[in-house]
Amino acid sequence: MTEHPTRKTIRLQSFDYSSNGAYFVTICTQNKVSCFWAGEEPTLNPQGELILFWLKELPRHFPGVSLDSYAVMPNHVHLLVFFSGTSYSLPEIVAWFKTMTTNAYIRSVKAGQFPPFEQRLWQRSYYEHIIRNETDLFETRKYISENPMKWQMDRLYLG
């Protein structure tokens, strides 16, 4: 049997990830496969629209969670969420999002609407950052809003 390395957790061990506050999250596709944009343009293809639909469902499904900013990128998703009086934790919300999007994507593959993905749609983990102050919040919102255009410009110049 092959030994797998022990995964290091990037979460703060003593932090309550259901506490009120703002969280910046980035979720990447498995092997960073680009599948959510129509070519290199910052325009969502049908797969990206599916991801956007489930992003917008987060506040409806999780009372006390609001979606402040988001960007669906070719191979990842950025979201800034606020928790206010919710009993849910960030890992629960991310797991739900990954499950719902993966299941919906698989249904579309079976219907012949989307190309299949290899093994998994999403990487096992995700990046999160706890927003600590107004400057951090401002910079995070700016990063999310500018990231699609930056991605496109990088592709034009780095070709």
Backbone as a printed PyTorch tensor [residue, N CA C, xyz], in Angstrom:
tensor([[[  0.8460,  -1.1740,   0.0000],
         [  0.0000,   0.0000,   0.0000],
         [  0.8930,   1.2390,   0.0000]],

        [[  0.5580,   2.1990,  -0.8350],
         [  1.3480,   3.4190,  -0.9660],
         [  1.0480,   4.3630,   0.1950]],

        [[  2.1080,   4.8800,   0.8030],
         [  1.9510,   5.8650,   1.8660],
         [  1.6630,   7.2310,   1.2440]],

        [[  0.6390,   7.8750,   1.7140],
         [  0.3260,   9.2250,   1.2730],
         [  0.8480,  10.2020,   2.3160]],

        [[  1.3850,  11.3320,   1.8720],
         [  1.8640,  12.3060,   2.8530],
         [  0.7000,  12.8420,   3.6840]],

        [[  0.9790,  13.1590,   4.9150],
         [ -0.0280,  13.7560,   5.7760],
         [ -0.2740,  15.1770,   5.3170]],

        [[ -1.5470,  15.4990,   5.0980],
         [ -1.8890,  16.8500,   4.6590],
         [ -1.7310,  17.8240,   5.8120]],

        [[ -1.0930,  18.9470,   5.5170],
         [ -0.9850,  20.0040,   6.5180],
         [ -2.2300,  20.8710,   6.4290]],

        [[ -2.7890,  21.1910,   7.5560],
         [ -3.9410,  22.0780,   7.5510],
         [ -3.4570,  23.5210,   7.5030]],

        [[ -4.1680,  24.3310,   6.7270],
         [ -3.8210,  25.7450,   6.6520],
         [ -4.7640,  26.5770,   7.5260]],

        [[ -5.6990,  25.9170,   8.1770],
         [ -6.6620,  26.6100,   9.0260],
         [ -6.0210,  26.9690,  10.3670]],

        [[ -6.4830,  28.0560,  10.9510],
         [ -6.0560,  28.4210,  12.3020],
         [ -6.7190,  27.4510,  13.2720]],

        [[ -5.9300,  26.7100,  13.9950],
         [ -6.4510,  25.6380,  14.8390],
         [ -7.3800,  26.1360,  15.9430]],

        [[ -7.1540,  27.3150,  16.4690],
         [ -7.9750,  27.7940,  17.5790],
         [ -9.0920,  28.7370,  17.1400]],

        [[ -9.2850,  28.9100,  15.8400],
         [-10.2730,  29.8750,  15.3510],
         [-11.6080,  29.1900,  15.0950]],

        [[-12.6980,  29.8620,  15.4450],
         [-14.0490,  29.3600,  15.2050],
         [-14.5170,  29.8700,  13.8390]],

        [[-14.5170,  28.9920,  12.8450],
         [-14.8650,  29.3690,  11.4810],
         [-16.3720,  29.5140,  11.2530]],

        [[-17.1310,  29.5840,  12.3280],
         [-18.5390,  29.9430,  12.1970],
         [-18.8000,  31.2870,  12.8710]],

        [[-17.7550,  31.9340,  13.3620],
         [-17.9280,  33.2110,  14.0670],
         [-18.2160,  34.3430,  13.0790]],

        [[-18.9030,  35.3630,  13.5740],
         [-19.2290,  36.5230,  12.7520],
         [-17.9600,  37.1360,  12.1800]],

        [[-18.0410,  37.5840,  10.9360],
         [-16.8940,  38.2020,  10.3000],
         [-16.9200,  37.9710,   8.8060]],

        [[-15.8280,  38.3500,   8.1610],
         [-15.7090,  38.2200,   6.7100],
         [-14.5820,  37.2420,   6.3890]],

        [[-14.8130,  36.4580,   5.3400],
         [-13.8490,  35.4430,   4.9250],
         [-13.6540,  35.5240,   3.4050]],

        [[-12.4030,  35.5230,   2.9930],
         [-12.0510,  35.4750,   1.5720],
         [-11.6740,  34.0310,   1.2620]],

        [[-12.2880,  33.4610,   0.2350],
         [-12.0760,  32.0580,  -0.1150],
         [-11.7260,  31.9530,  -1.5970]],

        [[-10.7600,  31.0920,  -1.9080],
         [-10.4430,  30.7440,  -3.2870],
         [-10.5040,  29.2280,  -3.4060]],

        [[-11.2770,  28.7630,  -4.3720],
         [-11.4290,  27.3350,  -4.6280],
         [-10.9570,  27.0820,  -6.0570]],

        [[-10.0080,  26.1710,  -6.2230],
         [ -9.4190,  25.8870,  -7.5370],
         [ -9.9210,  24.5620,  -8.1000]],

        [[ -9.9940,  24.4990,  -9.4170],
         [-10.3250,  23.2450, -10.0640],
         [ -9.1640,  22.2640,  -9.9060]],

        [[ -9.4930,  20.9960, -10.0020],
         [ -8.4690,  19.9530,  -9.9230],
         [ -7.4570,  20.1690, -11.0440]],

        [[ -6.1990,  20.1460, -10.7020],
         [ -5.0990,  20.3630, -11.6490],
         [ -5.1790,  21.7140, -12.3560]],

        [[ -5.9400,  22.6300, -11.7740],
         [ -6.1100,  23.9920, -12.3010],
         [ -6.5240,  24.0090, -13.7730]],

        [[ -7.4010,  23.0780, -14.1200],
         [ -7.9330,  22.9980, -15.4810],
         [ -8.8880,  24.1600, -15.7080]],

        [[ -8.6780,  24.9000, -16.7880],
         [ -9.5590,  26.0280, -17.1240],
         [-10.8140,  25.5060, -17.8040]],

        [[-11.9540,  25.8020, -17.1950],
         [-13.1970,  25.3030, -17.7900],
         [-14.4050,  26.2170, -17.5790]],

        [[-14.2160,  27.4410, -17.0590],
         [-15.3590,  28.2850, -16.7350],
         [-15.5070,  29.5350, -17.5980]],

        [[-14.5550,  29.8130, -18.4640],
         [-14.6510,  30.9840, -19.3390],
         [-14.7800,  30.5470, -20.7930]],

        [[-15.3370,  31.4490, -21.5910],
         [-15.4110,  31.2410, -23.0400],
         [-14.0810,  31.7050, -23.6230]],

        [[-13.1310,  30.8080, -23.7650],
         [-11.7970,  31.1690, -24.2620],
         [-11.0420,  31.9710, -23.2220]],

        [[-10.2980,  32.9700, -23.6800],
         [ -9.5050,  33.8030, -22.7660],
         [-10.2610,  35.0610, -22.3220]],

        [[-11.4550,  35.2430, -22.8380],
         [-12.2500,  36.4230, -22.4750],
         [-12.8270,  36.2490, -21.0660]],

        [[-12.9860,  37.3430, -20.3340],
         [-13.6160,  37.2240, -19.0110],
         [-15.1340,  37.1000, -19.1250]],

        [[-15.5630,  36.1670, -19.9660],
         [-16.9760,  35.8980, -20.1890],
         [-17.2400,  34.4560, -19.7840]],

        [[-18.2410,  34.2430, -18.9680],
         [-18.5340,  32.8950, -18.5020],
         [-19.1480,  32.0450, -19.6170]],

        [[-18.6810,  30.8170, -19.7030],
         [-19.3130,  29.8320, -20.5760],
         [-20.4230,  29.1560, -19.7620]],

        [[-21.1540,  28.1900, -20.3280],
         [-22.2290,  27.5550, -19.5550],
         [-21.7460,  26.9090, -18.2460]],

        [[-20.5390,  26.3450, -18.2330],
         [-20.0180,  25.7710, -17.0010],
         [-19.8020,  26.8690, -15.9500]],

        [[-19.2700,  28.0080, -16.3750],
         [-19.0850,  29.1410, -15.4720],
         [-20.4020,  29.6820, -14.9580]],

        [[-21.4140,  29.6920, -15.8170],
         [-22.7520,  30.1410, -15.3920],
         [-23.3220,  29.2130, -14.3300]],

        [[-23.0470,  27.9250, -14.4610],
         [-23.4830,  26.9620, -13.4590],
         [-22.8170,  27.2600, -12.1100]],

        [[-21.5280,  27.5430, -12.1360],
         [-20.8020,  27.8690, -10.9080],
         [-21.3700,  29.1440, -10.2850]],

        [[-21.6290,  30.1430, -11.1170],
         [-22.2090,  31.3990, -10.6380],
         [-23.5790,  31.1710,  -9.9950]],

        [[-24.3950,  30.3220, -10.6030],
         [-25.7160,  30.0120, -10.0340],
         [-25.5750,  29.5040,  -8.5970]],

        [[-24.6510,  28.5510,  -8.3830],
         [-24.5010,  27.9660,  -7.0450],
         [-23.8470,  28.9330,  -6.0720]],

        [[-23.0020,  29.8300,  -6.5540],
         [-22.4740,  30.8720,  -5.6770],
         [-23.6160,  31.7120,  -5.1150]],

        [[-24.5170,  32.0950,  -5.9910],
         [-25.6360,  32.9410,  -5.5830],
         [-26.6280,  32.2120,  -4.6850]],

        [[-26.5830,  30.8820,  -4.6740],
         [-27.4510,  30.0920,  -3.8060],
         [-26.9480,  30.0460,  -2.3620]],

        [[-25.6720,  30.3470,  -2.1560],
         [-25.1050,  30.2600,  -0.8050],
         [-25.9350,  31.0150,   0.2440]],

        [[-26.2470,  32.3010,   0.0280],
         [-27.0250,  33.0260,   1.0550],
         [-28.4390,  32.4740,   1.2340]],

        [[-29.0060,  31.9140,   0.1780],
         [-30.3540,  31.3480,   0.2860],
         [-30.3470,  30.0540,   1.1110]],

        [[-29.2800,  29.2900,   0.9610],
         [-29.1980,  28.0000,   1.6430],
         [-28.6730,  28.1260,   3.0850]],

        [[-27.8660,  29.1550,   3.3300],
         [-27.2430,  29.3270,   4.6400],
         [-27.6590,  30.6580,   5.2580]],

        [[-28.7110,  30.6600,   6.0790],
         [-29.1270,  31.9010,   6.7430],
         [-27.9700,  32.4710,   7.5630]],

        [[-27.8110,  33.7830,   7.5040],
         [-26.7430,  34.4480,   8.2310],
         [-25.4470,  34.5380,   7.4510]],

        [[-25.4560,  34.0210,   6.2140],
         [-24.2790,  34.1130,   5.3410],
         [-24.6530,  35.0030,   4.1630]],

        [[-23.8320,  36.0180,   3.9050],
         [-24.0790,  36.8660,   2.7350],
         [-22.8500,  36.8660,   1.8390]],

        [[-23.1000,  36.9380,   0.5630],
         [-22.0520,  36.9480,  -0.4530],
         [-21.7840,  38.4040,  -0.8100]],

        [[-20.6070,  38.8880,  -0.4800],
         [-20.2580,  40.2910,  -0.7000],
         [-19.6910,  40.5080,  -2.0950]],

        [[-18.6670,  39.7620,  -2.4600],
         [-17.9950,  39.8890,  -3.7550],
         [-17.6270,  38.4960,  -4.2280]],

        [[-17.5110,  38.3440,  -5.5410],
         [-17.1090,  37.0560,  -6.0890],
         [-16.5820,  37.2520,  -7.5000]],

        [[-15.8390,  36.2640,  -7.9630],
         [-15.3750,  36.2300,  -9.3510],
         [-15.2210,  34.7640,  -9.7410]],

        [[-15.8410,  34.4030, -10.8430],
         [-15.6360,  33.0760, -11.4120],
         [-14.5450,  33.2360, -12.4610]],

        [[-13.4180,  32.6300, -12.1930],
         [-12.2530,  32.7090, -13.0620],
         [-12.1880,  31.4410, -13.9260]],

        [[-11.2730,  31.3670, -14.8960],
         [-11.2220,  30.1700, -15.7480],
         [-11.0290,  28.8670, -14.9590]],

        [[-10.2100,  28.8960, -13.9010],
         [ -9.9170,  27.6540, -13.1830],
         [-10.0390,  27.7880, -11.6590]],

        [[-10.6990,  28.8300, -11.2090],
         [-10.9180,  28.9940,  -9.7750],
         [-12.0470,  29.9860,  -9.5210]],

        [[-12.4520,  30.0350,  -8.2860],
         [-13.5250,  30.9290,  -7.8590],
         [-13.0320,  31.6960,  -6.6350]],

        [[-13.2780,  32.9980,  -6.6250],
         [-13.0130,  33.8290,  -5.4500],
         [-14.3580,  34.2330,  -4.8640]],

        [[-14.4600,  34.2040,  -3.5490],
         [-15.6560,  34.7380,  -2.9280],
         [-15.3110,  35.3740,  -1.5930]],

        [[-16.0280,  36.4000,  -1.2950],
         [-15.9180,  37.1000,  -0.0220],
         [-17.2780,  36.9700,   0.6420]],

        [[-17.3080,  36.2570,   1.7710],
         [-18.5650,  36.0120,   2.4590],
         [-18.5260,  36.6260,   3.8550]],

        [[-19.6970,  37.0710,   4.2740],
         [-19.8720,  37.6010,   5.6250],
         [-20.7340,  36.6390,   6.4200]],

        [[-20.3330,  36.3730,   7.6540],
         [-21.1100,  35.5650,   8.5810],
         [-21.6920,  36.5010,   9.6330]],

        [[-22.9890,  36.3660,   9.8590],
         [-23.6450,  37.1710,  10.8880],
         [-24.7140,  36.3150,  11.5540]],

        [[-24.3730,  35.7680,  12.6970],
         [-25.3340,  34.9710,  13.4430],
         [-25.6640,  33.6340,  12.8160]],

        [[-24.7550,  33.0670,  12.0640],
         [-25.0110,  31.7670,  11.4570],
         [-24.4500,  30.6550,  12.3320]],

        [[-25.0380,  29.4880,  12.2250],
         [-24.5260,  28.3360,  12.9660],
         [-23.6570,  27.4540,  12.0660]],

        [[-23.5040,  27.8740,  10.8260],
         [-22.7050,  27.0990,   9.8780],
         [-21.2500,  27.5530,   9.9210]],

        [[-20.3640,  26.6500,   9.5340],
         [-18.9420,  26.9910,   9.4970],
         [-18.4900,  27.1480,   8.0480]],

        [[-17.3820,  27.8210,   7.8740],
         [-16.8250,  28.0050,   6.5280],
         [-16.5480,  26.6640,   5.8440]],

        [[-15.9240,  25.6880,   6.5170],
         [-15.7220,  24.3960,   5.8460],
         [-17.0260,  23.7260,   5.4000]],

        [[-18.0980,  23.8570,   6.1800],
         [-19.3940,  23.2860,   5.7830],
         [-19.9130,  23.9590,   4.5100]],

        [[-19.7810,  25.2660,   4.4450],
         [-20.2820,  26.0190,   3.3010],
         [-19.4800,  25.6860,   2.0480]],

        [[-18.1760,  25.6260,   2.1610],
         [-17.3410,  25.2830,   1.0050],
         [-17.6420,  23.8520,   0.5420]],

        [[-17.7860,  22.9260,   1.4860],
         [-18.0960,  21.5370,   1.1260],
         [-19.4310,  21.4570,   0.3840]],

        [[-20.4390,  22.1830,   0.8700],
         [-21.7480,  22.1960,   0.2090],
         [-21.6160,  22.7470,  -1.2130]],

        [[-20.9110,  23.8560,  -1.3540],
         [-20.7200,  24.4660,  -2.6740],
         [-20.0390,  23.4870,  -3.6290]],

        [[-18.9750,  22.8480,  -3.1800],
         [-18.2670,  21.8910,  -4.0350],
         [-19.1620,  20.7190,  -4.4170]],

        [[-19.9330,  20.2220,  -3.4680],
         [-20.8370,  19.0980,  -3.7410],
         [-21.9080,  19.4780,  -4.7460]],

        [[-22.5510,  20.6110,  -4.5230],
         [-23.6440,  21.0300,  -5.4080],
         [-23.1370,  21.2960,  -6.8200]],

        [[-22.0070,  21.9870,  -6.9330],
         [-21.4850,  22.2940,  -8.2710],
         [-20.9990,  21.0340,  -8.9760]],

        [[-20.3530,  20.1490,  -8.2450],
         [-19.8740,  18.9060,  -8.8560],
         [-21.0440,  18.0600,  -9.3370]],

        [[-22.0640,  17.8940,  -8.5080],
         [-23.2190,  17.0980,  -8.9070],
         [-23.9450,  17.6980, -10.1040]],

        [[-24.1300,  19.0060, -10.1050],
         [-24.7890,  19.6730, -11.2260],
         [-23.9460,  19.5490, -12.4910]],

        [[-22.6450,  19.6680, -12.3500],
         [-21.7380,  19.5420, -13.4980],
         [-21.8280,  18.1210, -14.0700]],

        [[-21.8100,  17.1190, -13.1920],
         [-21.8930,  15.7240, -13.6440],
         [-23.2060,  15.4790, -14.3850]],

        [[-24.3150,  16.0200, -13.8800],
         [-25.6010,  15.8690, -14.5770],
         [-25.5270,  16.4620, -15.9850]],

        [[-24.8530,  17.6030, -16.1200],
         [-24.7120,  18.2430, -17.4370],
         [-23.7910,  17.4410, -18.3510]],

        [[-22.7750,  16.8010, -17.7960],
         [-21.9050,  15.9320, -18.6000],
         [-22.7240,  14.7500, -19.1240]],

        [[-23.4970,  14.1310, -18.2400],
         [-24.3260,  12.9740, -18.6350],
         [-25.3620,  13.3540, -19.6800]],

        [[-25.8180,  14.6050, -19.6500],
         [-26.7990,  15.0880, -20.6350],
         [-26.1240,  15.5270, -21.9350]],

        [[-24.7970,  15.4320, -21.9790],
         [-24.0630,  15.8180, -23.1830],
         [-23.8830,  17.3170, -23.3470]],

        [[-24.0890,  18.0920, -22.2790],
         [-24.0000,  19.5430, -22.3680],
         [-22.6150,  20.0890, -22.0360]],

        [[-21.8730,  19.4050, -21.1560],
         [-20.5470,  19.8490, -20.7170],
         [-19.5160,  18.7790, -21.0290]],

        [[-18.2810,  19.2010, -21.2660],
         [-17.2160,  18.2020, -21.4090],
         [-16.9030,  17.5850, -20.0390]],

        [[-16.5050,  16.3350, -20.0160],
         [-16.1910,  15.7140, -18.7250],
         [-14.9140,  16.2750, -18.1160]],

        [[-14.7890,  16.1280, -16.8260],
         [-13.5590,  16.4890, -16.1260],
         [-12.8990,  15.1950, -15.6880]],

        [[-11.6100,  15.2950, -15.3740],
         [-10.8510,  14.1230, -14.9740],
         [-10.8760,  13.9600, -13.4560]],

        [[-11.3480,  12.8640, -12.9490],
         [-11.3670,  12.4810, -11.5380],
         [-12.2070,  13.3870, -10.6530]],

        [[-11.8350,  14.6600, -10.5070],
         [-12.5310,  15.5760,  -9.6020],
         [-12.6940,  16.9310, -10.2940]],

        [[-13.7640,  17.6310,  -9.9540],
         [-13.9230,  18.9850, -10.4770],
         [-13.0520,  19.9570,  -9.6780]],

        [[-13.0290,  19.8160,  -8.3550],
         [-12.3340,  20.7450,  -7.4690],
         [-11.1590,  20.0800,  -6.7660]],

        [[-10.1530,  20.8910,  -6.4380],
         [ -9.0760,  20.4080,  -5.5790],
         [ -9.6580,  20.0790,  -4.2040]],

        [[ -8.9630,  19.2400,  -3.4700],
         [ -9.4770,  18.8070,  -2.1660],
         [ -9.5810,  19.9510,  -1.1690]],

        [[ -8.6670,  20.8430,  -1.1570],
         [ -8.6670,  21.9090,  -0.1680],
         [ -9.0870,  23.2310,  -0.8130]],

        [[ -8.8780,  24.2990,  -0.1140],
         [ -9.1630,  25.6400,  -0.6190],
         [ -8.3480,  26.6180,   0.2120]],

        [[ -8.2060,  27.8220,  -0.3290],
         [ -7.4960,  28.8770,   0.3840],
         [ -8.5240,  29.7310,   1.0970]],

        [[ -8.2600,  30.0960,   2.3300],
         [ -9.1290,  31.0480,   3.0210],
         [ -8.2860,  32.0550,   3.7710]],

        [[ -8.8730,  33.2180,   3.9210],
         [ -8.2290,  34.3060,   4.6530],
         [ -9.3030,  35.0010,   5.4660]],

        [[ -9.0520,  35.1750,   6.7360],
         [ -9.9780,  35.8790,   7.6150],
         [ -9.7090,  37.3750,   7.4590]],

        [[-10.7350,  38.1180,   7.0940],
         [-10.6000,  39.5620,   6.9280],
         [-10.4890,  40.1830,   8.3210]],

        [[ -9.4180,  40.9480,   8.5260],
         [ -9.1040,  41.4250,   9.8800],
         [ -9.4530,  42.8920,  10.1360]],

        [[ -9.5740,  43.7140,   9.0540],
         [ -9.8690,  45.1330,   9.2630],
         [-10.3980,  45.7330,   7.9550]],

        [[-10.7420,  47.0130,   7.9880],
         [-11.3190,  47.6880,   6.8240],
         [-10.3440,  47.7380,   5.6360]],

        [[ -9.0620,  47.9390,   5.9060],
         [ -8.0690,  47.9700,   4.8310],
         [ -7.9920,  46.6150,   4.1500]],

        [[ -7.9740,  45.5680,   4.9290],
         [ -7.9570,  44.2030,   4.4080],
         [ -9.2090,  43.9500,   3.5600]],

        [[-10.3600,  44.3970,   4.0470],
         [-11.6100,  44.2390,   3.3100],
         [-11.5500,  44.9830,   1.9830]],

        [[-11.0870,  46.2250,   1.9980],
         [-10.9670,  47.0230,   0.7810],
         [-10.0480,  46.3390,  -0.2330]],

        [[ -8.8770,  45.9100,   0.2210],
         [ -7.8990,  45.2650,  -0.6670],
         [ -8.4330,  43.9600,  -1.2460]],

        [[ -9.1770,  43.2080,  -0.4520],
         [ -9.7530,  41.9490,  -0.9280],
         [-10.8160,  42.2020,  -1.9850]],

        [[-11.6960,  43.1650,  -1.7330],
         [-12.7080,  43.5160,  -2.7340],
         [-12.0500,  43.9710,  -4.0400]],

        [[-11.0110,  44.7720,  -3.9180],
         [-10.2860,  45.2630,  -5.0930],
         [ -9.6600,  44.0900,  -5.8650]],

        [[ -9.0180,  43.1900,  -5.1430],
         [ -8.3960,  42.0270,  -5.7750],
         [ -9.4340,  41.2010,  -6.5450]],

        [[-10.5740,  40.9410,  -5.9170],
         [-11.6180,  40.1510,  -6.5590],
         [-12.1400,  40.8560,  -7.8070]],

        [[-12.3940,  42.1480,  -7.7120],
         [-12.9690,  42.8710,  -8.8610],
         [-11.9750,  43.0250, -10.0090]],

        [[-10.6850,  43.1460,  -9.6890],
         [ -9.6810,  43.3470, -10.7470],
         [ -9.1130,  42.0480, -11.3120]],

        [[ -9.3180,  40.9480, -10.6360],
         [ -8.6870,  39.6980, -11.0380],
         [ -9.0700,  39.2200, -12.4450]],

        [[-10.3440,  39.2960, -12.8630],
         [-10.6600,  38.8440, -14.2280],
         [ -9.9120,  39.6300, -15.3120]],

        [[ -9.8380,  40.9440, -15.1790],
         [ -9.1380,  41.7440, -16.1880],
         [ -7.6300,  41.4940, -16.1270]],

        [[ -7.0970,  41.3410, -14.9370],
         [ -5.6700,  41.0370, -14.7810],
         [ -5.3370,  39.6990, -15.4380]],

        [[ -6.1960,  38.7160, -15.2310],
         [ -6.0100,  37.3940, -15.8480],
         [ -5.9520,  37.5260, -17.3650]],

        [[ -6.9020,  38.2660, -17.9140],
         [ -6.9500,  38.4470, -19.3660],
         [ -5.7080,  39.1810, -19.8650]],

        [[ -5.3060,  40.2230, -19.1720],
         [ -4.1250,  40.9850, -19.5950],
         [ -2.8590,  40.1280, -19.5210]],

        [[ -2.7380,  39.3300, -18.4750],
         [ -1.5820,  38.4350, -18.3620],
         [ -1.5090,  37.4910, -19.5460]],

        [[ -2.6390,  36.9840, -19.9930],
         [ -2.6560,  36.0520, -21.1270],
         [ -2.2740,  36.7580, -22.4310]],

        [[ -2.6920,  38.0230, -22.5500],
         [ -2.3420,  38.7830, -23.7710],
         [ -0.8530,  39.0460, -23.8490]],

        [[ -0.2470,  39.4100, -22.7110],
         [  1.1550,  39.7740, -22.7250],
         [  2.0940,  38.5920, -22.5990]],

        [[  1.6510,  37.5460, -21.9140],
         [  2.5130,  36.3840, -21.7210],
         [  2.2560,  35.3150, -22.7800]],

        [[  1.1130,  35.4530, -23.4440],
         [  0.6890,  34.6380, -24.5430],
         [  0.9630,  33.2260, -24.4700]]])
